[in-house]
Amino acid sequence: MTEETTPKPAAEKTEEMPPKQAAENSENSSPKTVTEETEKTTKKSVEKKPEVIFIGNKPPMSYVMAVITALSSGDINEITLKARGRAIATAVDVAEITCNRFVKDLKVKAIGIGTEEMPAREGDDRTRNVSTLEIDLTKT
């Protein structure tokens, strides 16, 4: 009544291992996944988009702190401030406060102005034009 045991192939051996060990062995045995991961990470670093901060009704220092936080959080070197209408003055204040008081090596790269057509309010017959502003800040 003795059972015969024959050596099992490697594929069956990984099934008997705990899931953690099986995962480690499968990662080590397939170099294809490693190259795929490195390709993904290199694509992410190439496709850097500037951080965008939309300016609204809050006090300017709230947005200054958002800019400083974004710059200190990682490898972001470019931030775009966007504002419409009455918030344009706040966006200019945020850019100037950040560049002059807090981050001395932050410079204004570009300024873009434009107009957006907004839908008519209730009771009005025509659309409204609202001014827009984009300020690109770059850390040198």
C-alpha positions in Angstrom: 0.0 0.0 0.0 2.8 2.4 -0.7 2.0 5.2 -3.2 4.4 5.9 -6.0 5.4 9.5 -6.3 6.8 10.8 -9.5 8.6 14.1 -9.9 6.2 16.8 -11.1 7.0 19.3 -13.8 7.9 22.9 -12.9 4.4 24.2 -13.9 2.7 22.0 -11.4 5.2 22.9 -8.7 4.3 26.6 -8.8 0.7 25.7 -8.3 1.6 24.0 -5.0 3.5 27.0 -3.7 1.8 29.7 -1.7 0.5 32.5 -4.0 3.1 35.0 -2.8 6.0 32.7 -3.7 4.4 31.7 -7.0 4.0 35.4 -7.9 7.7 36.1 -7.1 8.8 33.1 -9.2 6.7 34.1 -12.1 8.1 37.7 -12.0 11.6 36.4 -11.9 11.2 34.0 -14.7 9.7 36.4 -17.2 11.9 39.3 -18.3 9.1 40.5 -20.6 7.1 42.0 -17.7 10.1 43.9 -16.5 10.7 45.5 -19.9 7.0 46.3 -20.2 7.1 48.1 -16.8 10.1 50.1 -17.7 8.5 51.2 -21.0 5.5 52.3 -19.1 7.5 54.4 -16.7 9.6 56.0 -19.4 6.4 56.9 -21.3 5.0 58.6 -18.2 8.2 60.6 -17.7 8.2 61.8 -21.3 4.5 62.8 -21.3 4.9 65.4 -18.6 2.0 67.9 -18.6 2.2 71.1 -16.6 0.2 71.2 -13.4 -2.9 73.3 -13.9 -4.4 75.4 -11.1 -7.7 77.0 -11.7 -8.1 80.4 -9.9 -11.5 81.3 -8.4 -12.9 83.2 -5.5 -10.6 82.1 -2.7 -8.0 84.4 -1.3 -4.7 84.6 -3.3 -2.7 82.9 -0.6 -4.7 79.7 -1.0 -3.6 79.5 -4.6 0.0 80.5 -3.7 0.1 77.5 -1.3 -1.3 75.3 -4.0 1.6 76.4 -6.4 4.2 75.8 -3.7 2.8 72.4 -2.8 2.7 71.3 -6.5 6.3 72.4 -6.9 7.6 70.7 -3.8 5.6 67.5 -4.4 7.7 66.1 -7.2 9.6 66.7 -10.4 7.1 69.3 -11.7 8.9 72.3 -13.2 6.0 74.0 -14.9 2.7 75.2 -13.6 -0.2 76.9 -15.4 -2.6 79.3 -13.7 -5.9 79.6 -15.4 -8.6 82.3 -14.6 -11.7 83.8 -16.1 -13.5 87.1 -15.5 -13.0 88.7 -12.2 -10.6 86.1 -11.1 -8.0 87.3 -13.6 -6.7 89.9 -11.0 -6.3 87.2 -8.4 -4.3 85.0 -10.9 -1.9 87.9 -11.6 -1.5 88.4 -7.8 -0.8 84.7 -7.3 1.8 84.7 -9.9 3.6 87.8 -8.6 3.4 86.7 -4.9 4.8 83.3 -5.7 7.6 84.5 -7.9 8.7 87.5 -5.8 8.2 86.3 -2.2 8.3 82.5 -2.1 10.0 80.8 -5.0 12.7 83.1 -6.3 13.7 80.8 -9.2 10.1 80.7 -10.6 9.7 82.8 -13.8 6.8 83.7 -16.0 7.3 81.7 -19.2 4.2 82.8 -21.2 0.9 84.6 -20.8 -2.1 83.8 -22.9 -5.3 85.8 -23.1 -8.6 84.9 -24.8 -12.3 85.1 -24.7 -14.9 82.4 -24.0 -18.5 82.6 -25.1 -20.8 81.8 -22.2 -24.4 80.8 -22.6 -27.1 83.4 -22.0 -28.4 83.9 -18.5 -32.1 83.5 -17.8 -34.0 86.4 -19.3 -31.1 87.4 -21.6 -31.3 86.7 -25.3 -27.6 86.8 -26.3 -24.4 85.0 -25.2 -21.8 86.7 -23.0 -18.1 87.0 -23.7 -15.9 86.3 -20.7 -12.1 87.1 -20.7 -9.7 84.3 -19.9 -6.1 84.3 -18.8 -3.4 81.6 -18.7 -0.1 82.2 -16.9 2.7 79.6 -17.4 5.2 79.6 -14.6 8.5 77.7 -15.0 11.1 76.8 -12.4 14.6 77.5 -13.6 
